[in-house]
Structure formats: C-alpha cells, structure tokens
Amino acid sequence: MKVFLTRRISGEGIKILQTSGVCEVSMWDSDEPLPRAELLKRVQGVDGLLCLLSDKIDAEVLDAAGPKLKVISTLSVGYDHLVMEELKCLYCLFISGIRVGYTPDVLTDATAELTVALLLATARRLPEGIEEVKNGGWSSWKPLWMCGYGLSGSTVGIVGLGRIGMAIARRLLPFGVQRLLYSGRTAKAEAAEVKGEFVPLDTLLAESDFIVISCSLTPETQGMCNKEFFSKMKNTAVFVNSSRGAVVNQEELYQALATGQIAAAGLDVTTPEPLPTDHPLLTLQNCVVLPHVGSATYSTRGIMMGLAARNLLAGLQGTAMPSELHY
Ligand SMILES: O=C(O)[C@H](O)CO
C-alpha cells in the first residue's frame, strides 16, 4: 500500500511507518508546506494520507487521490481543514468510507500551558517590557509604568470547556482566580472539578476579566468574536485565543484594541497563518501574537507524530485506530 506524508516527519512517527512492512512511504521532504498542485499530484493512487492542519483536504484532493484512499491521518487535534461534508459525500459515493485519525489528548497539556503563558505575557505586558529594556525606555522605577492586570481575585471566562479548556482552567485556578465561568453548547459535569459556572455567553462577556477561547472552529463559531462580542466585554478585560484564528473577526478585534474597547489580546492563532508582517494587529502594543505554537514542545510533537503514524497504519490494516474521528 502507498502512503503520502505532506510534510517531513521524523523520529518514532517515520520509524513506525518505514518498519511496518505494510506501506511504501513517500513524503514531502521539507519543513515548509507543499504547494497545492504538488499535493494533488502526489496523492494520486495512495491508500493513506498523513496531513497537517495547513493542508485543506476537500473533494478535489479526494478526487485526485482516487478510490484506493482508505485513511486520512491528521497531525492535529483540530480538523477544520478536513472538509467533512465532502468526505461524507465521498463516503456515500464509494460506500467503503474513508477513516480519519487525529491526535486528541496528547497535546492538551502543552497547549494549556502555552495558553496560560500567553495570557500572562499579554496581561502583564511582557513583550512590551522586554522591548523597553532593550530600547532604553526603562528610565527608572515608576509607580504606574508597565502596569497590567493580575489573575488574583479575578473572574476568568472560558469559551469551550473541552479537554484543553479544562486543562487551562486547572492551571489558572492556583493563581487565585475567584470565579471561573464557561460557555458552550452544554453544561459539563467535569466542570465541578474547577468550580466552573455554566453561564450564557453574554454573562461571561460582561463579567470576565480574562476571556479564553478554547472551542473548535465550526460554522457556529466562525467569526463569533466580532464587534458585538467585544462590545460586551469590560474595557479592562484581556482576550486570549489559542483555538483557531477564524473564530475571531480580526478587523473588529483591531478596532476593539485600538479604541480601548478591550484592554489587550493574546493570539496564538490567526487568519491567515502566517499573519502578514504588515498586518495592523502587529502595530498594536496591546496585542501579543504567537506563531501557532500551542503544542510545540519536543516531546508533544514527537508523541503526535507517533500517534498520527499509528492511526494511519491502523486505517490501512483495517484495525482499531488509537484515535479515530467518527464523523
Ligand atoms: O489542532 C491542533 O493540533 C493544534 O492547533 C496544533 O497542535
């Protein structure tokens, strides 16, 4: 069987595939994404595809791959880059169905940790402070200079209290957070562990000092953080997004930050990625932007690659996947 990997994969992940005796591996041997035309060419006739969140997998890719394609394994927990409606259509067409593997759980801790780091960096203005040290702006200790917002005694609102949202909540509580609010489709029994109060989104926006977006990108959440959303937040509130960039209307976020509607924003995800270096958000002191590094620890990325490889193999062999996405 033939498999194609859309990026250079190393360590355990590649070893599992190359020594499996099950598949012939070909890979886009680069750290940079492959051009779309190349993807369409390289998937022809494959039985399995290992892709990244930067590869849009839609009907065009499935058509180019052809009827042998049995499994798609994505090196991510998010799967908004897989056009599920089109996968389902193909499912109807060929009846056999394409199985999908993904990498939940293994990146929860790393992503939660990074989200907390981003929240603190944004609220306590770390990038600005570091810059001031370097550029001579640090003239003396001044009572109100470089002041920001602290977590102690605060109210934190988490939009999407899933696996990662819960892990963020657990890490934030020891900072002395007083109330933890959350919104989403349904109340969660596990929220009791973090004393989470399930509230309507409007309540969360009005009462939170820190708002953390940790939901998946879906048609319902696309563009959810818009002018109206920001207008309901406190002027002193800090907004943090480590889910997907498209949950935020970036033009309206820029306005909210530039006009003082909200205090600051920390973003680990943007639209597009990378964010162009001349993007207006990058001109703002009160906006901290990271290059989508939530899961970027050596160990987490290694485990993700191993899991994605095992999902791919299981899909080829028709056995139980360690992490299958049932769609
Ligand atoms: O979806 C994911 O897996 C994250 O955004 C990157 O690790």
The ligand as an SDF file (V2000), in Angstrom:
LIG
                    3D

  7  6  0  0  0  0  0  0  0  0999 V2000
   -5.1270   21.3200   16.2020 O   0  0  0  0  0  0  0  0  0  0  0  0
   -4.0160   21.1930   16.6890 C   0  0  0  0  0  0  0  0  0  0  0  0
   -3.4880   20.0710   16.8150 O   0  0  0  0  0  0  0  0  0  0  0  0
   -3.2530   22.3860   17.1740 C   0  0  0  0  0  0  0  0  0  0  0  0
   -3.7920   23.5620   16.7370 O   0  0  0  0  0  0  0  0  0  0  0  0
   -1.7910   22.3010   16.7970 C   0  0  0  0  0  0  0  0  0  0  0  0
   -1.1900   21.3210   17.5060 O   0  0  0  0  0  0  0  0  0  0  0  0
  1  2  2  0
  2  3  1  0
  2  4  1  0
  4  5  1  0
  4  6  1  0
  6  7  1  0
M  END
$$$$
